[in-house]
Amino acid sequence: MFRFQIFISFSIKNMPPKIDIRYKSFILALGISLVNILVVSGVYLWISSNFSNVTTLNLKPQESAPLTPEQMCQKYPGIGRELEPSKTEPTSEENVLFKTPLGPELLSLPAKPLPLIHSLAKSAKVPVMMYHDILPKKQVFFDVTVKELEEHFELIKSEQMTPISLNQLIAHLRTGSPLPSKPILLTFDDGYGGHYEYVYPLMKKYGYPAVFSIYTSNIGINTGRSHVSWEQLKTMVADPLVTISGHSQTHPPDLTKLSDEQLSKELVESKKLLEENLGKPIHYFTYPAGKSDARVREQVAKAGYLAALSMNDKDEMFAGESEDLLIIGRFGQSRLKEVIPSSWGGSLLPECGLDFTSSIRKEKKIVDNIPIILISGGKPSTIHADSRYQVQDIIKSTEAVAAVDGAFFSLKNLKSNVMIGPILTEQGKKFTPGYRGENPKLANRPLVLIGDKVVKFIPFDPDKHNTLEGIQTELNSVNDAFVAAAWLVKDGQPQETKTFGKLYGFDAMRFRAFWGINQAGQPTIGVSTGNIDAVSLGKILAKAGLQEAVMLDSGASTSLVYEGKSLVRYVPRAVPHVVALFPPIVSTAKK
C-alpha cells in the first residue's frame, strides 16, 4: 500500500511540465482515494476472516423476554394482585402481557381464544354496575342523583373496593389473572349530558375508571334530555380513566328484530363514526336494552368488537358467570350494597402457592339439597384455649374475623382442654404432645400443618409426629398443627366410604364442621346446617370447590362464627380449640 502511494507521487512529479497543475491535483486526489478504499477494504477482510463468528453489533436496547408464571413466582414470591395489562389497548393475541410494581419484568399469561372465559375467572366475583342518567333531581326511577352517585363512590371507598377498567376485566376474563381483592367496574349508558357534567368530575376526584356507552345519533342532541357533545367526548376519551363503548347508532329497542343489513349498519357505522371523530379504536359494544341472540353476537364479533356488555333484570350476574365475552352480565346500580360483600378478584397465580391475601367473605350454598355455609379468605391459624368456651368467646379478644370448632378433645370433665393428638399453637411457641396411649388410634388421620404461606395435610404417624421436631421435619415453618377426624376431600376428589375405616359415627346423620383449602388456594372453614353423613358431605364440598377438606369435631360441637355472631341456630357444646381466619396478609408490593 505504501509502495502504491510512492508510485503515484513519483508519477506526478515526472509528468511533463506542460500538463496543467489542476490535472496533476486531480490525479493525486484520485490516487489517495483509491489508497483509502484499499486500506478500509483490507481491514474489513482481516476482521471478517479473524472474527467471522462474532454477531453483528446491535446498538438498539434489547427487551428481556417475558417471564412465565413459574419464573415470576420464583423471582417475586410476594407477588399478589398488583398485575395490570402492560398495554393500554386490549389484545386478541394468544398471550397477554402484564406489568407489576415489583420489578421491570413482564409476565406472560396464556389467554383463552375469543370469546371464551378462563376457568379461574369463572370462580371470581366481579360486579359490573350499570348506571343511566345522573341528574340533580330524578325524572324516572332508574335515574340517580348527583348526591346518590357520590354516596355510591364513598361506599366503594369505605368498603375498600377497587374500581377497575374494562381492559383489566377483559384481560382477567381471558387469562384468569388475579384482580384486586374487591374489584368493581362502573358503566354509564346512553351518553347523557350528566355523564360529562357530573360523573366525569367525580371520577377524577376519586380516581375511578368507568365505561361510557355511546349511541351516535344523539351525540350533541339536547331535546328532552341533554347528551354529550363531540367536544366533550374528545375531552373525556383523552383521559385514561375513560373507556368508550359502542352502543349502536340509533339505540333500537331490540337488535334481534333487525335485518342483517340494519344490524350491520347499527354496529359498523356507529363504530366507524366514533373512531373517526375520537381518534381511538372502539373495542367494546353495549347492547341497547341488553337484547341479543346468537346472530347478533356473531355480527358484533364480525364488526370488530372484542367483548360486549349486556343486561338482564331477571338474571343479573357477576362477570365471570357470563356465557362468554360477547354477553357480559351486569347489575343495576340499585344492587350495589347487595353485591359488595361478594366481590372477589379471583385466585392468585396458582404457581405461587396458597392465597392468604384475599378478603374474608361468607357464602351460603345449597348443594344436593343440603345447606352449607362457607367462609373463605384471610390467614388461617388455630387457638387452644385454657378451658372450654363458645367459639365466639374464644376469638372475641383476638383479631379473628371468623372461626369454626376445631380438633377433638377429651370429655372427661366439663372444663377439660385436653386434646386428642398433638397440638401446636401460638405461632409455633406452644406444643402439647398427644397421649401415647391414644395416638396409635389416630394413625393415618389427617395431620394439619399450617405455616406462614403453606398448609399441608399429611397422614399422622404416631411415632414420628408426637414431637415438635418430628412435625418440623414435615414443615419447617409450621406455626399450627393438630389431628383432624378424616379427609372429606383429597386432591379435589371426595373420599369413599372405605377411607373412613372404623371412624365412629362417620355414617351418622348430623351437623358437620370442616375446614380446608378451596380451588382458588384460599383457606375455607364451614359447617353443614343440615344433617348429613361424612361421605355425602365430601361429595358436596368437592362440588362447592374445595380442593382439600378435613372433618373437624362435629355433632353437638358444630359451631361457626363470623364477625362475632354465631351462624348456627342452636347453642353448641363448648369447645377448647378453634380454626380461625384472621385478616389477610398485606401485599409486600412496592408502591
C-alpha positions as CSV (number, residue, x, y, z in Angstrom):
1,M,0.0,0.0,0.0
2,F,2.9,2.4,0.9
3,R,4.6,1.5,-2.3
4,F,1.5,2.4,-4.3
5,Q,1.4,5.9,-2.7
6,I,5.1,6.4,-3.6
7,F,4.4,5.3,-7.2
8,I,1.6,7.9,-7.5
9,S,3.8,10.7,-6.1
10,F,6.7,9.7,-8.4
11,S,4.4,9.5,-11.5
12,I,3.0,13.0,-10.9
13,K,6.5,14.5,-10.2
14,N,7.8,13.1,-13.6
15,M,4.9,14.3,-15.7
16,P,5.8,16.8,-18.4
17,P,5.8,20.4,-17.3
18,K,3.3,21.4,-19.9
19,I,0.5,19.3,-18.2
20,D,-2.0,21.6,-16.3
21,I,-1.5,21.7,-12.5
22,R,-5.3,21.1,-12.0
23,Y,-4.9,17.8,-13.8
24,K,-2.0,16.8,-11.6
25,S,-4.0,17.6,-8.5
26,F,-6.9,15.5,-9.8
27,I,-4.6,12.5,-10.3
28,L,-3.2,12.9,-6.8
29,A,-6.7,13.1,-5.2
30,L,-7.9,10.1,-7.1
31,G,-4.9,8.1,-6.1
32,I,-5.3,9.0,-2.4
33,S,-9.0,7.9,-2.5
34,L,-8.0,4.6,-4.0
35,V,-5.5,4.1,-1.3
36,N,-8.1,4.8,1.4
37,I,-10.6,2.4,-0.2
38,L,-8.0,-0.4,-0.3
39,V,-7.0,0.2,3.3
40,V,-10.6,0.1,4.6
41,S,-11.3,-3.0,2.5
42,G,-8.2,-4.7,3.8
43,V,-9.1,-4.0,7.4
44,Y,-12.7,-5.3,6.8
45,L,-11.4,-8.5,5.2
46,W,-8.9,-9.1,8.1
47,I,-11.7,-8.6,10.7
48,S,-14.1,-10.9,8.8
49,S,-11.5,-13.6,8.4
50,N,-10.5,-13.5,12.1
51,F,-13.9,-12.8,13.8
52,S,-16.3,-14.5,11.5
53,N,-18.3,-16.0,14.4
54,V,-18.9,-12.6,16.1
55,T,-22.6,-11.5,16.0
56,T,-23.2,-8.1,14.3
57,L,-23.3,-5.4,16.9
58,N,-26.8,-4.1,17.6
59,L,-26.9,-0.8,19.5
60,K,-30.7,-0.9,19.9
61,P,-31.6,-1.8,23.6
62,Q,-32.9,-5.4,23.9
63,E,-36.1,-6.1,25.8
64,S,-35.9,-9.0,28.2
65,A,-38.3,-11.9,27.4
66,P,-41.5,-12.0,29.4
67,L,-41.5,-14.4,32.4
68,T,-43.7,-17.4,32.7
69,P,-45.9,-17.7,35.9
70,E,-43.4,-20.1,37.4
71,Q,-40.4,-17.8,36.7
72,M,-42.4,-14.8,38.1
73,C,-43.4,-16.6,41.3
74,Q,-39.8,-17.8,41.8
75,K,-38.4,-14.3,41.3
76,Y,-41.1,-12.5,43.3
77,P,-42.6,-14.9,45.9
78,G,-44.6,-12.0,47.3
79,I,-46.4,-11.3,44.0
80,G,-50.1,-10.7,44.7
81,R,-52.8,-8.7,43.0
82,E,-50.8,-5.9,41.5
83,L,-50.9,-7.2,37.9
84,E,-52.1,-4.8,35.2
85,P,-52.1,-5.3,31.4
86,S,-48.9,-3.8,30.0
87,K,-50.7,-2.3,27.0
88,T,-53.4,0.4,27.2
89,E,-55.3,-1.2,24.4
90,P,-56.8,-4.8,24.7
91,T,-55.4,-7.6,22.6
92,S,-56.7,-10.7,20.9
93,E,-53.4,-12.4,20.9
94,E,-52.8,-15.9,22.4
95,N,-50.8,-14.5,25.3
96,V,-51.4,-11.3,27.4
97,L,-48.6,-9.4,29.0
98,F,-48.9,-7.9,32.5
99,K,-46.7,-5.5,34.4
100,T,-46.2,-5.5,38.2
101,P,-44.7,-2.8,40.6
102,L,-42.4,-5.5,41.9
103,G,-39.9,-5.2,39.1
104,P,-39.4,-4.3,35.4
105,E,-40.1,-7.8,34.1
106,L,-43.4,-8.6,32.2
107,L,-45.5,-11.6,32.9
108,S,-46.9,-13.6,30.0
109,L,-50.2,-15.5,30.6
110,P,-51.8,-17.7,28.0
111,A,-55.3,-16.4,27.1
112,K,-58.4,-18.3,26.1
113,P,-59.4,-17.8,22.4
114,L,-62.0,-15.1,21.9
115,P,-64.7,-15.1,23.2
116,L,-64.1,-17.8,25.8
117,I,-63.7,-17.1,29.6
118,H,-60.9,-18.7,31.6
119,S,-61.9,-21.2,34.3
120,L,-60.1,-19.3,37.0
121,A,-62.1,-16.1,36.1
122,K,-65.4,-18.1,36.4
123,S,-64.7,-18.5,40.1
124,A,-64.1,-14.8,40.7
125,K,-66.9,-12.4,41.6
126,V,-66.5,-9.1,39.7
127,P,-69.7,-6.9,39.7
128,V,-70.2,-4.7,36.7
129,M,-72.5,-1.9,37.8
130,M,-74.9,-0.2,35.3
131,Y,-76.0,3.4,35.6
132,H,-78.0,5.6,33.2
133,D,-78.6,9.3,33.6
134,I,-77.2,11.3,36.5
135,L,-79.2,14.4,37.4
136,P,-79.6,16.9,40.3
137,K,-83.2,15.6,40.5
138,K,-84.7,12.2,39.3
139,Q,-87.1,12.1,36.4
140,V,-87.6,8.4,36.3
141,F,-87.0,5.6,38.8
142,F,-83.7,4.4,37.3
143,D,-82.1,7.9,37.3
144,V,-79.5,8.6,40.0
145,T,-79.0,11.9,41.6
146,V,-75.6,13.5,41.9
147,K,-75.7,13.2,45.7
148,E,-76.6,9.5,45.4
149,L,-73.8,8.8,43.0
150,E,-71.2,10.4,45.3
151,E,-72.7,8.3,48.1
152,H,-72.0,5.3,46.0
153,F,-68.5,6.4,45.4
154,E,-68.0,6.9,49.1
155,L,-69.4,3.5,49.8
156,I,-67.0,1.9,47.3
157,K,-64.2,3.8,49.0
158,S,-65.2,2.8,52.6
159,E,-65.6,-0.9,51.6
160,Q,-62.0,-0.8,50.2
161,M,-63.2,-1.8,46.8
162,T,-61.0,-1.1,43.7
163,P,-62.8,0.2,40.6
164,I,-61.1,-1.4,37.5
165,S,-61.1,-0.6,33.8
166,L,-62.9,-2.7,31.2
167,N,-59.5,-3.5,29.7
168,Q,-58.4,-5.0,33.1
169,L,-61.6,-7.0,33.3
170,I,-61.3,-8.5,29.8
171,A,-57.6,-9.4,30.4
172,H,-58.7,-11.1,33.6
173,L,-61.6,-13.0,31.9
174,R,-59.3,-14.3,29.2
175,T,-56.4,-15.3,31.3
176,G,-57.7,-15.8,34.9
177,S,-55.2,-13.2,36.1
178,P,-55.8,-12.0,39.7
179,L,-57.6,-8.7,40.1
180,P,-57.6,-6.5,43.2
181,S,-59.1,-8.3,46.2
182,K,-62.5,-6.5,45.9
183,P,-62.9,-5.2,42.3
184,I,-65.8,-3.4,40.7
185,L,-66.5,-2.0,37.2
186,L,-68.6,1.1,36.7
187,T,-70.6,1.7,33.5
188,F,-72.8,4.5,32.3
189,D,-75.1,4.0,29.4
190,D,-76.6,6.3,26.7
191,G,-74.2,9.2,26.7
192,Y,-76.3,11.7,28.7
193,G,-75.1,15.2,29.4
194,G,-74.9,14.4,33.1
195,H,-72.1,12.0,32.4
196,Y,-69.8,14.8,31.4
197,E,-71.2,17.4,33.8
198,Y,-71.4,15.3,36.9
199,V,-69.9,11.8,36.5
200,Y,-66.6,12.8,34.9
201,P,-65.6,15.3,37.6
202,L,-66.4,12.7,40.4
203,M,-64.3,10.1,38.5
204,K,-61.4,12.5,38.5
205,K,-61.9,13.4,42.2
206,Y,-61.9,9.7,43.3
207,G,-59.6,8.3,40.6
208,Y,-62.2,5.8,39.5
209,P,-62.2,4.5,35.9
210,A,-65.5,3.9,34.1
211,V,-67.1,2.9,30.8
212,F,-69.4,5.2,28.8
213,S,-71.7,3.5,26.2
214,I,-72.5,6.0,23.4
215,Y,-75.1,5.7,20.6
216,T,-74.1,8.1,17.9
217,S,-77.4,9.6,16.7
218,N,-78.0,11.5,19.9
219,I,-74.5,13.0,20.3
220,G,-74.9,16.7,21.0
221,I,-78.7,16.5,20.8
222,N,-80.4,18.2,23.8
223,T,-84.1,17.9,23.0
224,G,-85.6,16.2,26.0
225,R,-82.6,15.1,28.0
226,S,-79.2,16.5,27.3
227,H,-76.4,14.4,25.7
228,V,-72.7,14.7,25.5
229,S,-71.2,16.6,22.6
230,W,-68.3,15.5,20.4
231,E,-66.0,18.1,22.1
232,Q,-67.0,16.7,25.5
233,L,-66.4,13.2,24.4
234,K,-62.9,14.2,23.0
235,T,-62.0,15.7,26.4
236,M,-63.2,12.5,28.2
237,V,-61.5,10.0,25.9
238,A,-58.2,11.7,26.3
239,D,-58.3,10.7,30.0
240,P,-57.0,7.2,30.7
241,L,-59.9,6.8,33.3
242,V,-62.4,6.8,30.5
243,T,-63.3,3.9,28.1
244,I,-65.8,4.5,25.3
245,S,-68.0,1.6,24.3
246,G,-70.2,1.5,21.2
247,H,-74.0,1.4,21.9
248,S,-75.4,1.3,18.3
249,Q,-76.3,4.2,16.0
250,T,-80.0,4.8,17.0
251,H,-80.5,2.7,20.2
252,P,-83.0,0.2,18.7
253,P,-85.2,-1.4,21.4
254,D,-84.3,-4.9,20.2
255,L,-81.4,-5.6,17.9
256,T,-82.6,-9.2,17.4
257,K,-85.6,-7.8,15.4
258,L,-83.4,-6.1,12.8
259,S,-82.5,-7.4,9.4
260,D,-78.8,-8.3,8.7
261,E,-78.4,-5.1,6.8
262,Q,-80.0,-2.9,9.5
263,L,-77.9,-4.7,12.2
264,S,-74.7,-4.2,10.3
265,K,-75.4,-0.5,10.0
266,E,-76.1,-0.2,13.7
267,L,-72.9,-2.0,14.6
268,V,-70.4,-1.0,11.9
269,E,-71.4,2.6,11.1
270,S,-71.6,3.7,14.8
271,K,-68.2,2.2,15.4
272,K,-66.7,3.9,12.4
273,L,-68.1,7.3,13.4
274,L,-66.8,7.1,16.9
275,E,-63.4,6.0,15.8
276,E,-63.1,8.8,13.1
277,N,-64.2,11.5,15.5
278,L,-62.4,10.4,18.6
279,G,-59.2,9.1,17.0
280,K,-59.2,5.9,19.0
281,P,-60.3,2.3,18.2
282,I,-63.6,1.2,19.8
283,H,-63.1,-2.4,21.1
284,Y,-66.3,-2.9,23.1
285,F,-70.1,-2.8,22.5
286,T,-73.1,-2.5,24.8
287,Y,-76.4,-4.0,23.7
288,P,-79.3,-1.5,23.8
289,A,-81.8,-2.7,26.4
290,G,-79.5,-5.8,26.8
291,K,-81.1,-7.6,23.9
292,S,-79.0,-10.0,21.8
293,D,-79.1,-13.5,20.4
294,A,-76.5,-15.8,18.7
295,R,-76.9,-14.0,15.3
296,V,-76.5,-10.5,16.9
297,R,-73.4,-11.6,18.9
298,E,-71.9,-13.2,15.8
299,Q,-72.3,-9.8,14.0
300,V,-70.8,-7.9,17.0
301,A,-67.7,-10.0,16.7
302,K,-67.6,-9.7,12.9
303,A,-67.8,-5.9,13.3
304,G,-64.5,-6.0,15.2
305,Y,-65.7,-5.7,18.8
306,L,-63.7,-7.9,21.3
307,A,-66.4,-8.0,24.0
308,A,-69.9,-6.8,24.8
309,L,-71.8,-5.7,27.9
310,S,-75.3,-7.0,28.4
311,M,-78.1,-6.6,31.0
312,N,-81.0,-8.8,32.2
313,D,-83.1,-7.5,35.1
314,K,-84.3,-11.1,35.7
315,D,-80.9,-12.7,35.6
316,E,-78.2,-10.4,36.8
317,M,-74.8,-12.0,37.4
318,F,-71.1,-11.4,38.1
319,A,-68.8,-11.0,35.0
320,G,-67.2,-14.5,35.3
321,E,-70.6,-16.2,35.4
322,S,-71.4,-14.9,31.9
323,E,-71.6,-17.3,29.0
324,D,-68.7,-15.6,27.2
325,L,-67.1,-12.2,26.5
326,L,-69.9,-11.3,24.0
327,I,-72.6,-11.3,26.7
328,I,-71.0,-10.0,29.9
329,G,-73.7,-9.7,32.7
330,R,-74.2,-6.6,34.8
331,F,-76.0,-5.5,37.9
332,G,-78.3,-2.5,38.1
333,Q,-76.9,0.3,40.3
334,S,-79.7,-0.3,42.9
335,R,-78.0,-3.6,43.9
336,L,-74.6,-2.0,44.8
337,K,-74.9,-2.6,48.6
338,E,-76.1,-6.2,47.9
339,V,-73.2,-7.3,45.7
340,I,-70.3,-5.6,47.6
341,P,-69.9,-8.4,50.2
342,S,-69.5,-11.0,47.4
343,S,-66.9,-9.1,45.3
344,W,-63.7,-11.0,44.9
345,G,-60.9,-10.7,42.4
346,G,-60.2,-14.4,41.9
347,S,-57.3,-16.6,42.9
348,L,-53.7,-15.6,42.9
349,L,-51.4,-17.2,40.3
350,P,-51.7,-20.9,41.1
351,E,-47.9,-21.3,40.5
352,C,-47.3,-19.0,43.6
353,G,-49.0,-21.3,46.1
354,L,-51.8,-20.6,48.5
355,D,-53.6,-17.2,48.8
356,F,-53.6,-15.7,52.3
357,T,-54.2,-12.2,50.8
358,S,-57.9,-12.3,49.9
359,S,-60.5,-10.6,52.0
360,I,-62.7,-12.8,54.1
361,R,-66.2,-13.5,52.7
362,K,-69.2,-15.6,53.8
363,E,-71.2,-17.6,51.4
364,K,-74.4,-19.7,51.9
365,K,-75.0,-22.5,49.4
366,I,-77.4,-25.3,48.9
367,V,-75.8,-28.3,47.2
368,D,-77.7,-31.5,46.6
369,N,-80.5,-30.1,48.8
370,I,-78.1,-29.7,51.8
371,P,-77.4,-26.2,53.1
372,I,-73.9,-25.3,53.9
373,I,-72.1,-22.1,55.0
374,L,-68.6,-21.4,53.7
375,I,-66.2,-18.7,54.9
376,S,-63.1,-18.2,52.8
377,G,-60.1,-15.9,52.7
378,G,-57.7,-14.4,55.2
379,K,-54.9,-16.2,57.0
380,P,-55.6,-19.4,58.9
381,S,-54.5,-20.1,62.5
382,T,-55.6,-22.0,65.5
383,I,-56.4,-21.1,69.1
384,H,-56.1,-23.6,72.0
385,A,-58.0,-22.1,75.0
386,D,-57.3,-22.8,78.6
387,S,-60.8,-24.3,79.1
388,R,-63.9,-25.0,77.1
389,Y,-65.9,-22.0,75.7
390,Q,-68.3,-21.0,73.0
391,V,-66.3,-20.2,69.8
392,Q,-67.3,-16.6,69.8
393,D,-65.9,-16.2,73.3
394,I,-62.6,-17.8,72.3
395,I,-61.9,-15.3,69.5
396,K,-63.6,-12.2,70.9
397,S,-60.3,-10.8,72.3
398,T,-58.4,-11.5,69.0
399,E,-58.4,-10.1,65.5
400,A,-60.0,-13.2,64.1
401,V,-62.9,-12.5,61.7
402,A,-64.3,-16.0,61.7
403,A,-63.8,-19.4,63.4
404,V,-65.0,-22.9,63.4
405,D,-64.8,-25.5,66.2
406,G,-61.5,-27.5,65.8
407,A,-60.0,-30.8,66.8
408,F,-61.4,-33.5,69.0
409,F,-60.9,-33.2,72.8
410,S,-61.3,-35.2,76.0
411,L,-64.8,-35.2,77.5
412,K,-63.6,-36.4,81.0
413,N,-64.8,-33.2,82.6
414,L,-66.7,-30.1,81.6
415,K,-63.7,-27.7,81.6
416,S,-61.1,-30.0,80.0
417,N,-59.0,-28.6,77.3
418,V,-57.0,-31.8,76.8
419,M,-56.9,-32.5,73.1
420,I,-56.9,-35.8,71.2
421,G,-53.5,-36.0,69.5
422,P,-50.6,-33.4,69.4
423,I,-51.4,-29.7,69.3
424,L,-49.2,-26.8,68.2
425,T,-50.5,-23.2,68.6
426,E,-49.4,-19.6,69.4
427,Q,-47.3,-19.2,66.3
428,G,-45.3,-22.4,66.9
429,K,-44.5,-21.5,70.5
430,K,-46.8,-23.9,72.4
431,F,-46.6,-27.6,71.6
432,T,-48.5,-30.2,73.5
433,P,-47.9,-33.9,72.7
434,G,-50.8,-36.3,72.4
435,Y,-51.4,-39.1,74.9
436,R,-49.3,-42.0,73.8
437,G,-52.0,-44.5,74.7
438,E,-54.4,-42.8,72.2
439,N,-52.1,-41.8,69.5
440,P,-52.0,-45.2,67.7
441,K,-55.7,-44.9,67.2
442,L,-55.2,-41.8,65.2
443,A,-52.7,-43.3,62.7
444,N,-53.2,-42.1,59.1
445,R,-55.8,-39.5,60.1
446,P,-55.1,-36.0,58.6
447,L,-52.3,-34.2,60.4
448,V,-52.9,-30.5,59.6
449,L,-49.8,-28.3,59.4
450,I,-50.2,-24.5,58.9
451,G,-47.2,-22.3,58.0
452,D,-46.8,-18.7,57.0
453,K,-47.9,-19.3,53.4
454,V,-48.3,-23.1,53.3
455,V,-50.9,-25.6,54.5
456,K,-50.2,-29.4,54.5
457,F,-52.5,-32.3,55.1
458,I,-50.5,-35.5,55.7
459,P,-51.2,-38.9,57.3
460,F,-50.5,-38.8,61.0
461,D,-47.6,-41.1,62.2
462,P,-47.9,-41.7,66.0
463,D,-44.2,-42.4,66.3
464,K,-42.9,-39.5,64.2
465,H,-45.3,-36.7,64.8
466,N,-45.7,-36.6,68.6
467,T,-42.8,-34.2,69.0
468,L,-42.2,-30.7,67.7
469,E,-39.1,-31.8,66.0
470,G,-40.9,-34.5,64.2
471,I,-43.6,-32.1,63.0
472,Q,-41.0,-29.6,61.8
473,T,-39.4,-32.2,59.6
474,E,-42.6,-32.1,57.6
475,L,-42.9,-28.3,57.5
476,N,-40.0,-26.3,58.9
477,S,-42.1,-23.1,59.1
478,V,-45.0,-24.8,60.9
479,N,-47.0,-22.5,63.3
480,D,-50.1,-24.6,63.9
481,A,-50.7,-28.4,64.0
482,F,-53.5,-30.7,65.0
483,V,-55.0,-34.1,64.0
484,A,-58.4,-33.9,62.2
485,A,-61.0,-36.6,62.1
486,A,-60.8,-37.6,58.5
487,W,-60.3,-36.5,54.9
488,L,-63.5,-35.4,53.2
489,V,-61.9,-34.1,50.0
490,K,-58.4,-35.0,48.9
491,D,-56.8,-33.6,45.7
492,G,-60.2,-32.3,44.7
493,Q,-61.8,-35.8,45.0
494,P,-64.5,-36.7,47.6
495,Q,-63.4,-39.7,49.7
496,E,-65.1,-43.1,49.5
497,T,-66.6,-45.0,52.4
498,K,-63.6,-47.3,52.8
499,T,-61.2,-44.4,53.6
500,F,-63.1,-43.7,56.8
501,G,-62.2,-47.1,58.3
502,K,-63.5,-47.6,61.8
503,L,-64.1,-43.9,62.5
504,Y,-67.0,-43.7,64.9
505,G,-70.2,-42.0,63.6
506,F,-68.9,-41.1,60.1
507,D,-72.0,-42.6,58.6
508,A,-74.4,-40.9,61.0
509,M,-76.7,-38.1,60.0
510,R,-75.6,-35.0,62.0
511,F,-74.4,-31.4,61.7
512,R,-70.7,-31.4,60.5
513,A,-67.8,-28.9,60.8
514,F,-64.9,-28.8,58.3
515,W,-62.0,-26.8,57.1
516,G,-59.7,-26.9,54.1
517,I,-58.4,-25.1,51.0
518,N,-60.6,-24.2,48.1
519,Q,-59.6,-24.4,44.4
520,A,-58.5,-20.8,44.5
521,G,-55.9,-21.7,47.1
522,Q,-57.8,-19.9,50.0
523,P,-58.4,-21.2,53.5
524,T,-62.0,-22.2,54.0
525,I,-64.0,-23.1,57.1
526,G,-67.6,-24.1,57.3
527,V,-70.5,-26.2,58.6
528,S,-73.4,-28.0,57.2
529,T,-76.7,-26.6,58.6
530,G,-78.5,-29.8,57.7
531,N,-77.8,-33.3,58.9
532,I,-75.5,-35.3,56.7
533,D,-73.1,-38.2,56.7
534,A,-69.3,-37.7,56.1
535,V,-69.2,-39.4,52.7
536,S,-72.1,-37.3,51.3
537,L,-70.5,-34.1,52.8
538,G,-67.3,-34.8,50.9
539,K,-69.2,-35.0,47.6
540,I,-70.9,-31.7,48.4
541,L,-67.7,-29.9,49.3
542,A,-66.0,-31.1,46.1
543,K,-68.9,-29.7,44.1
544,A,-68.6,-26.5,46.1
545,G,-65.0,-26.0,45.0
546,L,-62.9,-27.4,47.9
547,Q,-59.6,-28.8,46.8
548,E,-58.7,-30.2,50.3
549,A,-61.1,-30.6,53.2
550,V,-61.0,-32.4,56.5
551,M,-63.7,-33.1,59.1
552,L,-63.5,-31.4,62.5
553,D,-65.3,-32.1,65.7
554,S,-68.9,-32.3,64.7
555,G,-72.4,-33.2,66.0
556,A,-73.1,-31.2,69.2
557,S,-69.8,-29.3,68.9
558,T,-70.5,-28.0,65.4
559,S,-70.1,-24.2,65.6
560,L,-69.3,-21.4,63.1
561,V,-68.8,-17.7,64.0
562,Y,-68.5,-14.7,61.6
563,E,-67.8,-11.2,62.8
564,G,-68.7,-12.1,66.4
565,K,-72.0,-13.8,65.7
566,S,-72.9,-17.5,65.7
567,L,-74.2,-18.8,62.4
568,V,-75.9,-21.9,63.8
569,R,-79.4,-21.9,65.1
570,Y,-78.6,-23.7,68.4
571,V,-76.3,-23.4,71.3
572,P,-73.4,-25.7,70.6
573,R,-71.3,-27.6,73.0
574,A,-68.4,-25.5,74.4
575,V,-65.0,-26.4,72.9
576,P,-61.3,-25.7,73.7
577,H,-59.9,-25.4,70.2
578,V,-60.8,-23.5,67.0
579,V,-59.6,-22.9,63.5
580,A,-59.8,-19.2,62.9
581,L,-59.4,-16.9,59.9
582,F,-57.5,-13.7,60.6
583,P,-57.3,-10.6,58.3
584,P,-55.5,-11.2,55.1
585,I,-51.7,-10.7,54.7
586,V,-50.9,-7.3,53.3
587,S,-49.2,-7.5,50.0
588,T,-45.5,-6.6,50.0
589,A,-45.5,-4.9,46.6
590,K,-43.5,-1.7,46.3
591,K,-45.6,1.4,45.9
